[in-house]
Amino acid sequence: MTLPTRRSIITGLGTGAGLAAAGLLSHSPAVADEQTHDFGPLVFDEQFSQGPDFSPSRWRDNRSEPESCTSYDWGVFTRDTHSVSDGAGHLLWRKRATPLKGFQNRFDKEETIRYVDQAFITTEGLFSFVYGALETRARFPQSDEGLFAGIWLRADSGTNGGEIDVVETYGGGSATGIAESTVHFGQAGGKGSNLGVSPQPDLTAWHTYGMEKTPERILFLFDGQPYHEVPRSASPQEFDTCFGPGSAYHICLTTHTGSIHRGRLNHEGFTQAQVDIDYIVVRAMDQ
């Protein structure tokens, strides 16, 4: 007899209540105090079953320019740093043939020199949701400190400063094993709630990372177990402003070179690293 895989259970039953029914998720007492919801219809199903790149019907590069930069890291976003093969999506860091100058970040006093290409792809304009449950199965490199990767949800509205970081990791060295989930109520120094998975896992192995967004809370799960909850009751005004019924969110997949909080990447001797993603599914919240 062939035993069902975790992937087949998720596809068949769904995230949240479906995993609980399968015996793979048990709500903590704190979670049980809140109103619970079921998650039913599959509204986004990315299995990376076709290559050689992310499907343009679901994904696009975050910016239209062939090369772009951000003020909070030391890399260059390019269009050739993501691919699909062997049933998985890949997000890369790759050493540049020629370092890029002229795009200053906000941390360097001297001229910023960018040695590494990186990825940022998104479903913005193609898929978003208000309430639902997301789950992804992924593995992250730990070879070098400063390999900052994120699976995020960002608001469709440009005036909404909210962000939900399903998982962020930072590479090896002093950041080995750190996998954090965060709710941001504002991108410019606003309130937030952050927690890392404990005990720290082997991030080079496959793990599942989940998030449930409902009117009452945002809940994070690691390998099917709830570990971080941000209830509306703690900050109702901020929660409703950022995550209320009018706030749709899209998916972002990113690699960044260096983090001001978790360490810089030593580009000497570095060639390439990648994040592997097995699947991403989103189920709508039952009404």
N, C-alpha and C positions, 0 to 999 in steps of 0.2 A: 504494500500500500504506500502511495506517495503522500507524505505529510504536507499540509499546506504551509507555504512560506508566509513570513510576516507581510510581504508585499501583497500576496493574494488575499490575506485576511483584511488588510486595509481597503483593498479595492472592493471586496465583497461586502464589508460591514460599514466602512466609513470611519472617520476619526471621531474622537470624543466618546459618545455613548456606544458606538459600535465596538470600539476597542475594549470598553468596560465589559460589554457582553461577551467578548472573546476571552476575557480573563487577563487582558494585557494592560489594563489601566485600572487603578483604584483611587478614587478621590480621597483627598485628605479631609479631616474634620472641618478645617477652615473653609475648604472648597464647598463642602456639603451644606454649609450655612447659606450659601448664595442660591438664588434661583438657578435651576439647571435647564439646559436646552439640549435637544437632539439635533444632530446634523445629518441631513439626508442627501439631497440631490448633489451629484458630482458636477460642479460648475467649471472646474479647471483640472485637466488631467494630462500632465506632461510626463511621459514615460521614456523620452529620448530613444524611441524605437527606430528613428530614421536619422541618417546623417546627411552631409558631413558637418552641419552646423545647426544652431538653434533655429527653429521654424520661424520664418518671418510673419506667419499668421498669428504667432503668440508673443514674439520677442522682437525688440529693436535695440540698437545701441542708444545709450542715454543721450548722446549728443550727435549732431549731424556732421561735425567736423571729423576729418580722418584722424586727427590727433587733438586731444584736449587735456586740460589739467585742472586740478582743484587746489585750493589754498591750504588744505589740511594734510597733505601727504607729499611724497617725493617721487611719484611715478607719473606715467603718461598713459591716458586711456587711448587705446587703438582698437581697430575693428578686427584684427587678426588674432586676438587673445582669447577666443572662445571657440569651442568646437564640440562635435558629438561623435562618439564612436563606441562600439561594444555596449550599447544600451545605456550609456551614461553621458551627461553633459559635463564639459570641462571648462574651467575658468583658469586662466594662466597668469603667471608673472614670467616675463622673459627679458633677459639682459638685452639692451639696445646695442646695435652696432655703433651708433653715434650718440653720445649723451646730448640731452636737450637743455638749452639755456634760454633764459628770457621769460620764463613763467615762474615768478617768485611766489613762494608760499609765505604764510604769515608768521612762521617760526624762525626762519633763517635771518641772521643779521648780514651774512655774506650772500653772494649770489647763489640762488638755488640751482643746483645741477641735478638733472633727472636722468638716472641710468637704466631704468627698468620700465618696460611696457606692462600694462595691466588692463583689466576688463571691467566694464560696467554695462550690463544689459538690463532691460526693464520691460514690463508688460504695459507701461503707461500708454494710454490711448487704445489699447488692445484688449485688456482685461483688468477689471478691478472688482472689489466687492466691499460691502458695508459690514455685514455680520457673517461669520462663518468660521470654519476650522481648516487650518493649513497644516499639512505634514510633509516633510521632506526627509530623504535619507541621503546622507552625505559623509564624506571624509575629507579631512583637512591636513595639509602638510605641516610638519613640525621640524623640518630640517634647519630652518633659519629664523632667528628672531626678527620680527618686523614684517612677516608675511601676514598682513591684516586682511581678513576676508569677512564678508557679511552677507547674510540673507535677510533682507529688510522688507518692510512694508512702508511705503510713503503715500501721503495723501495726494489725491488727484488735484485738489484745490491748492493753488499757489499761496493762498493766504492762511492755510492751515499749517501750523508749525509742528504738528504731531508726527511721530515716527514710532514704528514698532520693529525692534531688532529681534527677529526670531532667533538668530544666533550670530555671534561674532567671535572669531578666533584670531590669534596674533602670532602664530608660528612657534618656533622653538625657543631655546635659551631660557631666560627667566619667565617667558610667557608660555612654556610648554604645558599643555593640558587645560589652559584657560578657555572656557566656552561660556559666554555670557549672553543673557537675554535682557533687553532694556525696553522700557516704555518712556518715550520723550514727550513731554507736553509742550515743548517748544524747542526750535532749533537754535535759538539765540540765548542760551543760558537759562532756559525755562526749567520747570520742575521735571523730575524724572524718577524712575525706580529701576534699579539694576540688581541682578543677582547672577552669580556664576554657578555652574553645575558642580556639585560636591558629592563624593570625592572626585577629583579631577580625572577625567577619562583619558583613554588612549584615543586621541582624535584622528590618528591615521587609520583606525578601524572604522567600519561602517556603523553609524548610529542614526537614530531617527530624532528629529527636532520638530516639535509641534507647537501650535499656537491656536487658541480659541478666542475669538473676539465676539462678545455679546453685549447687550445694553448694560449689563451689570458688572462686567469685569473683562480683563484680558488675562488669560491663563497660558503659561508656558509648560511644555512637557519635554522630557528627555527620555528616550527609549520607552515611551508610553506612560511614564510616571510624572504626574504634576509636581513641579518644584518651585514655581514662582508665580504668584498671583498679584495682580494690581486691580483692586476693587474700585468701582465707581464711588463707593461710599467714602473712600479716603480723600478724594478731591473731586466732588461732584461737578463743580463749575468747570474746572479744567478738563475733566474727563468728557463732559458733554460737548464742550467747544471743539475738542480735537477728535473725539471718537464717537460722537453721537450719530443719530439716524441719517443725517445728511452728509456724513463723511465717508466717502469711498476711498479705498486704498488699493494700490497696485504693488506688484512684486518687483524687487530690485535684487540683482545678484552682482556682487562686487568683489574685486581684489584690489587692495591698496598697498602701496609700498611705504611701510613705516607707520608708526602711530606715536603721537606725542605722549600718550599715556603708557604704551606697552613696548616701546623700543623701536629704534631705527634698524633698517636692513643694511648690513655690511655688503656692499655690492662687489667688493673684491672677491673673486673666486665664484661668485654666484652666476648661474647660467639660467635655470628655469625651475619652476615649481607649479603645481596645479591643484585646484579643488575639483573633486569629482562628485557629481550629484546623480543619484540613481533615479529619483523621481521627485516630482512636486505635485501634490494634489490639494484641491480646495473643495470643501463641501459646504453648501449653503446651510444656514441655520433654519431649522423648521419653524414656521410661524405658529 
